[in-house]
Structures are given as structure tokens and as C-alpha cells.
Amino acid sequence: MSASLYLLFLAAAIVPPVPTGKGPWPTRQQTADFWDLDWQLGPASVQPKAKPPTASMGLRAQGASVYRQRCSTCHGDNGRGDGPDAARFDIRPTNFTYGFYKLRSTPFPSIPTDLDLFTTLTRGIHGTPMLPWRQLSEKERWALVTHLKSLSPRFKMERVQKSIRIPPPPPETDELRLRGQRLYALMECATCHGDAGAADGPIAKDTRQWGPNSAAPIRDFTRGRFIRGTEMTDLFVTLQTGMDGTMMGSYNALLSEDEVWAVAAYVRALILEHPVEHFPRARTSGSRAASLTPRSQHKAGKTADDQTAPH
């Protein structure tokens, strides 16, 4: 049996995040497992197969209709993140009226490109209730992009900047990880993420007092749940662009591209667990899927055959 078929079978055995009938709500672990599986099952590519449709009143009306049916229960009728289901989740739905999106290919402080929004709708956001909307047609997703942009004045007042350059990733060598470890200390990443990447730095402890719905949680690298993905390219883009609406700033002006790759390699070395072990993770456009073999023995400097709306 192929890995994809096995994942489909396994997904059917896990309680979905929102029950449709009577009965108790699933546990947080069941919900997290379902999100992981849904995210990993696809789609294999986020690149649109056809050109985006031309903006029109009909497309905007379609986007508003799809939004009401698919998005408003979490994000609210007006996109303020206050839908009837919003309070059920530890991770607060994005308030679209601000125009701040965590997943961008554009430099800070630019608004995202249309393709950035399309990509998030297509791929979802790992470790959050924002699942891949692969069941929607491409036209419906583009229509949603048009509607999302109408919810914030930023898209009328600002001009989107060009996406950052993403060079091919270097090989993940011991030397590269060791360099990343030194930069991790130099840039004081442990202040938030902790020495071992477990989101237990001094600032992280302070943010927990705000409550789960009042702040974007600091990422626990050891759990392997990155909202963009765990590939080297995913981490490179996050480090270069930052994440709007969070304390994760951009390192574009602070580190060279080679240094960013080094930090990305070290962060990957901190992963101690994988959402669903031994199965391929969701693939990203332009990047091959990596193995989900546990890398708990993977340490910077030596190898023993080797640690989220949109949000």
C-alpha cells in the first residue's frame, strides 16, 4: 500500500476537528493529528494550472459567496476573526481587516501577492485549523483572493512589492548546521524559542500569561509543526520575510543569504518529532518532499547517521 493511500485510510480513523453531530468535541491531540494528516495529504503542488481569471464584479460576487459558505464561521462575516467557531480554537483566526498575513513571499512590510494568498488557501497552514482548501476549484480560490483583499484598505492604499529572491538551498552539512548554531546564539533566537528550540525562552514564558487567544504562539521547533513547512526553502522564506502580526521579524537586513541558510539548517536539526512519523510531508512547489524519518539524533556540529490566520 502506498504512503498516500495509507494516510487516507489513517485520516478516516481520526476524529475531525469540528464534529457534525452529537457527541463530545475531539481532544486537542486528535484535532492536531487530523490537521497534520489533512495538511500532509496534499495538494502535491500549490502552483495554479491556469492563469488567474480577470477581476470582475462576477468574480468578486463569487468570492463573497464562497467566503460566506466556507470562511465566515471562523473569520466572521466582515473578516474580523470573530466568527461563531473562532472561540473554539486555541489559535485565533486571522483578522483580515488589518491586512497582515504571516505567509508572504514579499519583503517586510509589504502586503502579500495574489499568489501568496492563493498558495495559503491551497496549501493551508500547518498546525492550525486553516486546512488546505483543495476541494475548491482554482477559480473559486482566486475569487476568494479577490474577496479577502476587499476586506482591508491596505490593498487599495499600498502597492505590493516584488517577491524575494529564493536561491537553491545548499546541502545540509555538519559545517552548515554548526554555523547556524552560532548564528542562532548571536541573533538571540533563544530569547523566544529557547536554547533547544522548545519555545521556552524568557519571552515565551511571558507571552503564555496572555492566554492562548491573545497572542500568536512562539514556535516550538522540536515538534516539527511549522506553519509554512519544514523544508529548507520554507524556513529561508520565513527568516527573510518575517511574519506580520507576530514577534517574528525579518532577518533580511541582518543576515546574508548564506547565513539564513545556515540558521534554517540548524532549526531543522532541532526537530525531535514529526507530526506523523515515517510518511512524506506535504510537498512544496519547487522543492522535493523530504523523508519523515525522525532526526532526534541530529545535532548541530555532529551527525549520528544524522527539532500559525490565513493565519
N, C-alpha and C positions, 0 to 999 in steps of 0.2 A: 504494500500500500504506500502510495506517495505521501510525502510530508504534508502536502496541501490537503489531500483527502482526509488524512488523519486529523489535521487541525479542524476541518469542517465537522468531522464526527465528534471531536472533543468539544467544540463550541456548542454543539447541540445539547451536551450534557451539563452545561454551566448555566446557572440562572441568569437571565438578562438583567441589566441594571434597573429597568423600570417594569415591574410586574403589570400584566394586563388584566388580571382577575383578582379574586380574593386570595388572601394569604399574606404572610409576613414579607417585608422587604428583604432582599438578599443582604448577606453580611458584606462588610467592606471588602473582605478578601475575595468573595465570589464576584462582586462587582468589578474589582480590579482585574481578576482573571478574565472576565468577559471582555473588558476593554482591551486587554492585551491581545486576546485572540482575534477580536474584530480588527484591530489595527494591523496585526501581522498577516491576516488573510488577504490583504490587498488594499488597493489595487497594485499590480506589479509596476505600473508606470503612472505618473501623475501628468505627463505631457498630454495636452489635448490633441485629438486626432485631426480635428478640423480647425479652421481659422475662427476666431471669436465672431459671433454674429454682430451685425451693425446695431449700434444703440438706437432704440426707437421707443415710442410710447408703448407699443405692444410688448417689447422685451421688459420694460420697467414694470408693466402691469403683471406680467408673468412672474417676475421676481418677487413682487409684493405678495402674490398669491401663494407661491411656494414657501415664502418666509412664514406666512400665517399658518400654513399647514405643518411645516417641519421645524421651525426655529423659535416661534414665539413662546412656546411653553417654557423654555429656559431663558431666552434672551428678552422676552417681553414684547408687547405689541409695537412699542416705539424703539426697541433696541437698547433699553437701559439696563439690561441684565436682571430684570425683576419679574420674570415670568413665574407662573404658579408652581413650577417644578424647581425653580432656582434654589430655594431654601433646602431642598433635599440633599444637595451635593456639598461636600467639603470644599470643592474648588468652585469658586463663584463664576458664573457665566460672564463673558465679556460685555461691557457696556459699549456698544457700537457708536454711541453718540460722541464719545471722546475722540474717536478716530485713531486710537492707539492699538497697534497689533504687535504681538510678540514675534510672530513669524514673518519676517521680511527678508528680501534679498537686497534691499536698498540701504544705504548708509544712514546712520543716525543724523538728524532727526526726521528723515523723510517719511512720508506716507508710503504704504506698500504699493507695488504694481498690481494691475488687474490679475496678472498671472500668479502673483503671491497669494491673493485671496482665492483664486481658483484652485491652487495647489492645496491650500489648507482645507477647503471644502472637500476636495477629492481624497486627500490622504488622512484627514483627521489630525488630532493632536494626542500623541501617545501619553497614556497615564491620566487622561482626563475624560469627562463624559462626552467630549467632542469626537464622535466616531466618524469614520470615513463615510461620505455620502455617495458611495459608488452606485447606489441604486437609482440616483437621479441621472437623467441624460446630460450630456455636455451642455446643451442649450439651456437646460434648467439651472445648471451650476453657474453658467455665465449670466443668466438672468438674476440669480441670487447675488452675484458680484455687483451688478448694477444697483440692486436694491440696497445692499449693505453700504455702498458709497453714498447713497442718498440720505443715510441716517446721520451723517456727520458733516458739518460745514467745512471740515479740513479739505475734503476732496474737491470743493469748489474754490477754496481760497489758496490752496497750495499746489505747486507743480511737483509731480513725482520725479525723484532723481533716478539716475541710471543705476541698475543693479551692480553690485560689487563684482570685481573680478574673482573668479574661483579657479585657481591653478590646479593641476593634477596633484593629488596627495602624495607625499613621499612614503617610502617604505617605513613601517613601524619598527624601528630598530631599538636595541637597548640604549644606544647612544642618544637617540632622539627622545626617548622617554626620560632619560636621566636629565637631559637639558630641560625638558618640560617640568620636571620635578623642581629644578632650581628656579625656574620662572614662576611656578606656582607659589613658591615661598616668597620670591621677590615682589610679586604683584599682590601679595597678602590675600590670596584666594581663600586661605583657611579661615579668615575672619568671618566669612559667611558659611563656607562649605565644610570647614573643619580640616584637620591635618590629613585624615584618611578619606575625605570626601563624603562623610556621612551626614552632612547638613547639621553639624553640631558645633559650629563656631560660635563665638560670643554674640555676634549679631543675630544669628539664627535663634539662639535661646531667647533673645529679647522679642523677636517677631512672633514667637509662639504664644506670647502673652496677649497678643492682639486678637487671637481667635482664628479659626480656620477660614472664615469667610471674609476677613477684613484685610487680608494681605496675600500677595502671591507667595506661595511657599518657596523656600530656598531648596534647590535641587539636591537630592541625596544621590550622589554619583554611584554609590555602591549597589543600589537597587537596579540600575540599568534602565530606568524609565526616563528617557529624555524626550521632551515634547516635540522636537523636530526629528529626532532619530539618533542612533548611536554610531553611525558611520563617521569616518574622519571628516568627510565633507560637511556633514550635518553640524558637527561641533565647530569646524572652521567658520561656517557662516554665522553661527550664534556668537562666537567670540568677536567676529568682525563687525556685526551689526548691532549687537546688544538685544535686549528685549524690552520694548516700550511698556511702561506701566509697572515695571519691576525695578529692583535694585541692581539688576544685571546690566551694566553699562557696556558700551562698545570699547574694544581694545584696539580699534583700527589705528588710532593716532599714537598708541603707546607701545605696540609690538610690531615687529616686521612680520611679513607673511611666514617666513621660516620659523619665527618664534611662536606664531599662532599654531602652526602645525605641531610644534613640539608640545605645547600645552594640551592640544587635542589628543595627542598620543598618550600623554601622561594621564589625562582624565579617563581615557578608555582603559588604562591599566588599573584604575581604581574600582572597576566594576567587579563586584563579588558574586552577583547573581543575575540571572536573566529571567525575564517575565515568564516565558515558557521554555524550559531548557531543551536543548538538542533539536530545535526546529528553526528554520530560517526566519529571520525578522523581515518585516516589510521592506521591500526594495525601494530605493530612491532613484529618481531619474538621473542617469549619468553615473551611477555608482552600483557596483556589484554587491549583492547581498553577502554579508559575512556570516561565518558559522556561529551558531549559538552555543558552541562548546564553552562550559564555564571557564573563566580565566582567573579564578581566585588565587592561583599561584603566581599570577603575572605581576611582578613588582618592577618598579622603575629601577633601572640600573642592572638588573639581572633577570634571567628567564629560567623557569623550571619547565622546559618544553613549552614553556611560556609561564571602579569599581566600576504648565501647562500648562478667554477665550477668546469666530475663532478666539482662543484664549491668549 
